[in-house]
């Protein structure tokens, strides 16, 4: 590793701006040892460590030297692009051993040739504009090497008909499909089969892991090791794919695809049309039953929503339960009708499998009788989604991942709370014998950053908190001359601060929601002295270097919303097991989130600036010490004059 990462190593010789980082070498050695000894490893590698090269180099050594295919799974597209467009091509030029790498995305990113050809004569398009988009896709599909919709950069991101022509797993006919050899998923899998390193995201990895052993939907070739970058995101993604989900879109797609089945029997087609009409009505009635439960967001559901005990002790359905029974009856009729067909083409077999999956998932969610799961409703835009999610994924990950894969490396800039990996170990089921490492950062936080904690701030629940917070933000921005992220823990809080601050400061103010995330970031980077007000999606995976981002202000400690059904279920399970959900779950989760938010500021050795947390609980509550012990060692003050002096001093030294 020293020959590669050392001051005179291969990387230094090939990259004139390379900086020797002891933490990078230490991490690379630990990852190499994990591969050589078949061990699991968890590494916190703070910003500036150079962690991507620190795990890629040992991964290449293991893949080329031992024939071990390595999967690298990331949490954000930004990091995937960095790996595939920058880091991996660089190592392919520099390292003496040649290696192949492949990029795999979720199946819904790819065009399904079978569905596309079938849809050319179906009435799924709305208006002339969509007709022109469809023609663009037709021409593109003939020459595209990948079928990845990202190549269609001139088309809008939200094509209403894309879900009718994408290659998601539930509609896949597998090897029975006439387009199997030409299929973009088949081609993607063949490229991955020939690769030493495969780059995926967490969603694809856990979707694939949940389908291991199933001939439909699985796409990632067998592998000997996995590296999870941005591993702090794993629990929520794993819970999604180890659970069950049914949506109004899913059943609407079933109805749409019914009309496209290759059935020539006239009487059978008439019957299927009658079933489709009834199924559409029952589907609409069922999902309408969830209206009136608030706006977009997540809400718990229970068995009592669907059934109640009558006066004589008998169980009887509620109106929503009756709507479910009617919907299930329509689905059962469809299943029975298709199952009775003497000779079933692959499309009918696929439809039967989908109907049975929907009925099974709906039945499990409506019964809500497995106490190891949490049952909840999510409303998002025009979609309604019913979920059954495992409350604790640690046992599932231990069985399906850590016991079956020889080496698993988990890394992120934020994995510890107060220097301990205990929270991560418990939540993810990491074996006791797994190795640990906190790789030292290459940044001098005492020189590059000052942490400002206002001395006199009211409790965040106080009626005057927002006004007092806005006053503090204005005073801080005057010192840094804008150039700031103001990160809030809620949309309502973000908007309230934006409205108060934007009218008082002479700097351009941007707010999340006014345009797409990528455009908003570009606008921030290109606008001198800009101030961006944002929420959770800007707390991680965002990289703005230099003077343009000189200040990060966090309004409140980012505790998870206690009314969220998944959070509430996890907390309840910990308390019932005799633990403390606050100190075992809420505090470490919030610590990791805060570290992510504050990590936006210092991205290179020449970055400098002000970190500010306006929540007084950091100073007044006993658990505040856990947060402070978890942050990098830096100057801390409650005096704005000292903030001004520190900021000016750092700008003179580092600018």
Residue, then its C-alpha position, 0 to 999 in steps of 0.5 A: x500500500x505504501x508503494x501505491x499511496x506513499x509520497x513517491x508511490x504510483x498515485x503521487x507519480x501520476x497525479x501532480x496534486x496528490x497529497x500523502x494521507x496517513x489515514x488513507x494508507x491505514x484504511x487501505x491496509x485494513x481493507x486489504x487485510x480484510x480481503x486476505x483474511x476473509x474478515x468483515x470490517x467497519x471503517x469511519x473515514x472522515x472527509x479528506x481521508x480519500x476513502x474511495x481509493x483506499x478501498x478500490x486499490x485493495x478491491x482491485x488487488x483481491x479481484x485480480x489476484x484471487x479471482x474474487x469479484x467485488x461489488x461496491x455499493x453506494x448511497x448516492x448517484x453523485x458517488x457512483x458517478x465519481x467512482x465510474x467517471x473519475x476514480x476507477x478510470x484513474x486506477x485503470x491507467x495507473x495500476x500495473x494489473x488491468x481490471x474491468x469495471x461495470x456500472x449497474x443501476x436499478x432495473x427501472x432505469x432501463x428500457x424493456x424491449x418487449x414492453x416497448x414493442x408491445x406498447x407501440x400500438x397501445x393507448x398509453x400516450x397523452x398528447x402530441x408532446x408524449x408522441x414526440x417523446x415516444x419517437x425519440x425513445x424509438x430512435x434511441x432504442x435502436x442504437x443505445x448500447x445500454x438502454x439506460x434512460x440517463x442517455x435521454x438527457x434532453x427528455x424530462x425526468x418525469x415521463x408519465x409513460x416510462x413506467x409502462x416500458x421500463x424493465x422492473x423485475x415484477x414484469x420480467x419474463x426471464x429467459x422465456x422472453x423473445x427479447x431475452x438475448x437483445x435485452x438491455x438487462x441481459x447485456x448489463x448482466x453480461x458486462x457485470x459477469x465480465x467485470x472484476x469490480x461492479x458498482x451499484x447503489x444500495x437499492x439495487x443491492x438489497x433488491x437483488x439480495x432479497x431475490x437471491x434464489x429467484x430466477x426473476x429479477x436477480x441481476x447482480x452476478x455472484x460475488x465474493x466481497x461487498x464494500x458499502x460506501x455511505x453505509x450509514x444509509x443501509x438500515x432503511x434501504x434494507x428494511x424496504x426490500x426485506x419487507x412488502x409493498x403494494x401501491x395503487x400504481x402497481x395494481x393500475x399497471x396490472x389492469x393496463x397490462x391485462x389489455x396487452x396479453x396475447x390472447x386470441x380467444x374472443x370470449x376469454x378476452x370479453x371476460x378479462x375486459x369485464x374483470x379489468x373494469x371491475x378491478x379498476x373500480x375496486x382499486x379506486x374505491x380501496x385507495x380512496x378509503x385512505x383519503x382524509x388521513x393527512x397530506x403527503x407523508x407516512x402514517x401507521x396502519x393497524x388491523x383495526x383500520x380494516x376490521x372491528x369487533x361487533x356488539x356480540x364479539x364477532x369480527x366485522x369489516x370496516x368500510x375500508x375492510x369491505x373495500x379490501x375484500x371487494x378488491x381481493x375478490x376482483x383479484x381472485x377472479x382474475x387469478x382463477x380465470x388466468x389459471x384456468x387457461x389450458x396453455x399459458x403463454x409467458x405473459x400470462x404466467x407472469x401476470x399470474x405471478x404478479x397477481x399472487x404477489x399483490x394478493x399475498x402482500x395485501x393480505x399480510x399488510x391488512x392482517x398486520x399480525x406479525x409483531x416483528x413488522x411495522x405496517x404503514x401508509x405512505x402518500x407521495x404525490x399521486x401515489x399511495x403505498x402500503x408497507x410492511x417493514x421489518x422493525x429490526x433488520x440485524x438478524x436478516x443482514x446477519x443471515x443473508x449477508x454477513x454469514x454468506x459473503x466472505x468479506x463485507x466492508x462498511x465505510x462512511x464519513x459518519x458511522x460512530x457516535x462518541x467514537x463508538x461503532x456500537x449503534x451501527x453494530x446493533x442496528x446492522x447485526x455486524x458480527x462481534x469479530x468484525x474489525x473496526x477502524x477510525x481513519x484519521x482525517x487529513x484536515x486540521x479542523x482547529x485551524x480550518x473551522x470554528x463551531x459557534x453555539x449561541x449562548x442565549x437561545x430559547x428552547x426549539x419548541x418556544x414560540x419565539x424560537x424561529x424569530x431568534x434563530x433568524x436573528x442569529x442567522x443574519x448576524x452569522x451571514x454578515x460575518x461570512x458575507x453569505x456563502x452559506x447552507x442553512x440546513x433545517x430539520x423540517x420543510x416548515x422550519x426551512x420555509x419559516x427561516x427563509x421568509x424571515x432571513x431573505x428579506x433582511x440580508x443583502x445576499x441572494x437567497x435560494x430555497x429547496x423546492x423552487x427548482x430541481x436539486x441539481x439546478x439548485x446546487x448549480x445555481x448556488x455554485x454560480x451565484x456569488x455570496x448565495x445562501x441556500x435554505x434546505x432540508x434533509x436531502x442536502x445534508x449528505x452527498x453534496x460537495x461544494x468546495x472553496x470560498x463559495x461555501x464558507x458557512x453551514x448553519x443547522x437549526x435544530x438537532x436532527x432527531x428523527x420524527x417520533x411520530x414516523x411509524x418506522x421510527x416509533x416501532x423501532x423505539x418501542x421494540x428497543x424499550x420493550x427489550x429493556x433498552x433505552x430507545x432515546x440513548x440507544x437509537x435516537x441520540x446516535x442516529x441524530x449524531x450521525x445525521x448532524x455529522x453529515x450536515x456539518x461535513x458539508x463545510x470542510x471538503x479540502x485542506x484549503x476550505x475554511x469557515x463557520x459551523x453553527x448549531x442554533x439548538x441550545x440543547x447542545x449545551x444545556x442537555x446531558x446528551x449534548x456532550x455525546x454530540x460534542x464528543x462526536x464532532x471533530x476537535x475544533x474551536x468552539x465559541x458563543x461569542x460572535x466577535x471571536x467567530x469573526x476573528x477566527x473566520x478572518x484569520x482562517x481566510x488570510x491563512x488558507x485563501 
